Amino acid sequence: FLVAELVGLQVRDVSEPDGVVGEVSGVITHDELPGGGGGGVGACDILEIVVAGQTDRSVAEKSLVPFVPDIVPVVDLEGGVLFLDPPEGLLEVTRVPQPKQRRGPRGLLMPAPS
């Protein structure tokens, strides 16, 4: 699969096909992982999934899921969906909390020097 084909796919759990887990927002290729794409044991691409129910994608929580056949058994490009069969707790353990967005400057701002 090409990265561009995966980004934007809806993500569902095989045990609850009608329930949406989230959406693929990116793919971290094995070449981008620490240690470089040495292709060693366990080297695989990682799906970045924005957890469902969040509207502001810039601060949304994401889960990082290995893109391997045991966890992602079905990718339906025509249907715009991929199905996960994650081990229990995987989505919670791999969740990456995003920092809260600051609402603006606090305190006094000094005028810029002229």
VENHU-V862313 format. One record per residue. N is the residue number from 1. RES is the residue in three letters. PSI is psi in degrees with one decimal (none if undefined). Layout:
N,RES,PSI / N,RES,PSI
//
This chain:
1,PHE,149.4 / 2,LEU,148.3 / 3,VAL,-44.5 / 4,ALA,-27.0 / 5,GLU,-29.1 / 6,LEU,-35.8 / 7,VAL,128.6 / 8,GLY,-11.8 / 9,LEU,140.3 / 10,GLN,143.4 / 11,VAL,128.0 / 12,ARG,157.6 / 13,ASP,134.0 / 14,VAL,-27.8 / 15,SER,-16.3 / 16,GLU,72.3 / 17,PRO,-23.2 / 18,ASP,-12.8 / 19,GLY,129.4 / 20,VAL,127.9 / 21,VAL,-40.4 / 22,GLY,-149.7 / 23,GLU,141.0 / 24,VAL,120.4 / 25,SER,-12.4 / 26,GLY,169.4 / 27,VAL,127.1 / 28,ILE,111.9 / 29,THR,156.4 / 30,HIS,-23.4 / 31,ASP,-26.7 / 32,GLU,-12.7 / 33,LEU,154.4 / 34,PRO,138.1 / 35,GLY,-6.1 / 36,GLY,169.4 / 37,GLY,55.4 / 38,GLY,-12.4 / 39,GLY,20.8 / 40,GLY,-174.2 / 41,VAL,129.5 / 42,GLY,-0.8 / 43,ALA,120.1 / 44,CYS,164.0 / 45,ASP,156.8 / 46,ILE,129.3 / 47,LEU,133.5 / 48,GLU,117.0 / 49,ILE,121.3 / 50,VAL,124.3 / 51,VAL,136.2 / 52,ALA,150.7 / 53,GLY,7.7 / 54,GLN,131.1 / 55,THR,-34.1 / 56,ASP,99.2 / 57,ARG,-21.9 / 58,SER,-23.5 / 59,VAL,12.4 / 60,ALA,148.3 / 61,GLU,145.6 / 62,LYS,152.0 / 63,SER,143.6 / 64,LEU,119.4 / 65,VAL,127.2 / 66,PRO,132.8 / 67,PHE,79.6 / 68,VAL,151.6 / 69,PRO,-31.9 / 70,ASP,-29.6 / 71,ILE,-32.9 / 72,VAL,79.6 / 73,PRO,-23.0 / 74,VAL,126.4 / 75,VAL,114.7 / 76,ASP,90.9 / 77,LEU,-41.2 / 78,GLU,-38.3 / 79,GLY,-9.4 / 80,GLY,32.2 / 81,VAL,148.7 / 82,LEU,150.4 / 83,PHE,137.8 / 84,LEU,145.9 / 85,ASP,68.2 / 86,PRO,147.6 / 87,PRO,152.8 / 88,GLU,129.2 / 89,GLY,-7.4 / 90,LEU,-45.9 / 91,LEU,-30.8 / 92,GLU,-41.2 / 93,VAL,-35.2 / 94,THR,8.6 / 95,ARG,133.3 / 96,VAL,105.1 / 97,PRO,137.0 / 98,GLN,146.1 / 99,PRO,146.4 / 100,LYS,140.2 / 101,GLN,133.0 / 102,ARG,143.7 / 103,ARG,-0.6 / 104,GLY,176.3 / 105,PRO,149.0 / 106,ARG,153.9 / 107,GLY,-166.5 / 108,LEU,140.5 / 109,LEU,132.1 / 110,MET,141.6 / 111,PRO,147.7 / 112,ALA,140.3 / 113,PRO,144.9 / 114,SER,none
//
